[in-house]
């Protein structure tokens, strides 16, 4: 029995054949499905290596990863060598793969003008009865990385803290940002506070090398662009 264990134990394999070491020495694409799942599983049973356990699972589901993604934690736990923690690891990995696929299918909008900004943020601010302050975080090609809610206030105003705004931009590695807030009243005229904030944000962005490209005042029917009006 001890010889069988030694033969099946992954640690006894040549280093270049062990899944983890193989990934480091070669590349992730060099690993088989069973080897990748074996890394997720981590360890096998007294009579099966982690890769052998993975092979047994794949054999049962017709070697189809789409079928693997359909298995629940309880269903995975029916396989020998798979406890709750290992089943959760597999389910989590499959869910990450699904989310990545979903995110790739959604084309992120590119900003070329103020009207693009209005259309991108419309879903968030249309029919809003209180003020909200948002930012669009952009990459080098002016594609939207993220829409970020900064603050939500009352009918008369909201707070936009530059520290919070640029903290978010730095965390997302944004190359530039666009400021947006709505006027539930429908008034497009920027207030003195709006103008002062825009100047402060423009200065801060220049110092951090994350330029503020525009500040949009949003209403349900139209918008005011600081950039279009040469007020940046």
N, C-alpha and C positions, 0 to 999 in steps of 0.2 A: 504493500500500500504506500509506503514512504517513497518508493521509486516512482509510482504513478503520480503522487503529489508533486514531486520534483519536476517531472516531465511536463505537467500541466501548468505549473506555476509560472506566470509571466516573467517573474524575476529571474527565472533560470534560462530564459530565452537569450539569444544574442542581442546585444544592446540595440542594434539597428532594426531588429524585428519587434521590439517592444513598442506598443502603440504610442505612448507618450514620447519616448525617445525618437521614434521614427518621425513623428510630427516635427520635432525640433531639428533633427538632422536633415530631413528631406523637405517635405512640405505637407500641409493639410490635405492636399489633393492626392498625395501618395497613399493615403490610408483608405482601406475599404470601409464600407458602411459598418460592418461588424466591429472593426477596430475603433471607429469613432464612437460607436455606442458603448464599446468596452471601456473607453476612457470615461464616459459618463457614469458607467456602472462602478468603476473603480476596483472592485474585487469580485472574485467568483465564489465558488463553493469548494469544499474539500476535493471534489472530483472533477470540477470544471473551472477553467479560467474565465475571466470576465469576457474575453472574446468568444469563448465557447458558449457562454450564456447568451451573448448577443446573437450568435449564429442560430441558436435554437429559437429565439424570438423571431428573427427574420425568416427562418424556414417556415415557421407556423403561419406567418402573414404573407407568404408568397414573395418574400424579398421586396416588398413594396413599401417604401417609406410613407406613402400616403395612408396606407392601412395602419402603420405604426402611429401616425398622428391622430388616428381615430380612437386609439385605445385609452381607456381611463386608468387612473391610478389603481383601482381595484382589479381591473382586467390584467394589468401588467404584473400585479402581485401574485397572480396564479402561476407565473413561470417560476421554475426552480431557480433560486439564487437572487430573486428580486423581492426586496422588502419595500416598505413604504417610502423610505428615503430615496432609494434608487429609482423607484417608479416616479416619484415626484421630479427627480432630476431629468428623466427622459421626457416626461410631459412638458416640463418647463422649456427644455431645449426645442421641442417640436413647436411649441407656441411662439417662441422667439423667431423661429424660421418662418412661421405663418405671418407674423407681424412684419417681418422684413419684406416679405413678398407683397403684402398689402401696401407698405410705404413706398415701394418701388413703382407700384401701379398708379400712384397718385402723383400727377405732375405738379410740381411746385410752381406757383406763379412767378413771373419775372416782372419787375417794375420798370417801365419805360417812361411813364408820365404820371401826373397827379391823378388822372382818371383811373389808372390801374390801381392806385392806392385806394381810391374810393370804392372800387368794385371788390377788392380783396377784403376790406374791412366791413363792408355793408352787412354781411350776415351777422356780425357781432353787435352792431350799433343801431341797426334799423328798428324803429318803433321804441327805442329806449327812452324811458321817462326820467331817468336820472343821468348825471354826467359820469362818464368813464374815460380814463386815460389809457391809451394803448400805444405800443410801439411795434413796428415791423423791423425785425432783424434781418439784414441782408448779407449775402456773401459777396465775393468780389465781382461777380457778374450781375449783381442786383437781383438775384433770385431770393425769394423769401425763405429764410431758414425757419423762422418761427414768428407767430403772432403772440405778443406778450401783453396780458392785462397788468397794468401797473397799479391802478387804484380805481375804486368805485366810490362815488360820493352822492351828494344830494342833488336837488334840482338846480341849485345855484352854482355849484362848483365841485371840484375834486382836487386832491393833492397829488402833485407829480414830483417826487423826490429824485433829483439827479443821481444820487448815490445808488438808489434801487435800479434806476433805468440803466446806468452804465455797468452795474454789477451783472445784470442779466446779459447785456451785450458782450461783456468780457467772458462770461461763462460759456456762451454759445459760439465764441470766436467770430463774432459778427465783424464785417468789414465796414459797415455803415448802418445807420438807423433812420427810421422815419417816425416822427411823433404824430399821434392822432388823438384828438378828443372831440366829443360831441357837444352840441348845444341843443338840448331838448326844446328850447324855446323857438328854434328855427332861425335865430339871428346869426347871420354869417360874419358879422363884424367882430374882429378880434378885440378882446379887452386889453387894457393896459397890462394886466397880469399875464395874459397870453403872450404879449409882445416881449415883456421882460423875461419870462421863462424861456422863450425861444432863443433870445440872445444869450442867456446864461448857458443853455444846453449847447448852443452852437460853439461857444467858447470852450466848454468842457470837452466836447467831441473833438475839436481841433487839437487840444492838448493830448488827448488819449489816442489820437490818430484813428478815431471812429467817427467820421464826419456825420453830421445831421443833414440829410439830403432835403428834408421838407418837414413841415408841420401842417397837418391838415385839420381844419375845423369841419366836422361832419354834421350835416343835418339830413333829415329823411329825403329831402328833395334836391339838395345841392351840396357844395362844399366850398371852402376857402383854402387856397394853397399859398403858404408863405413864399414858397419858391417861385410860383407863377407870378406873384406880385412883387418879386425882387425885394423881399423883406427878410431874407436870411443873411 
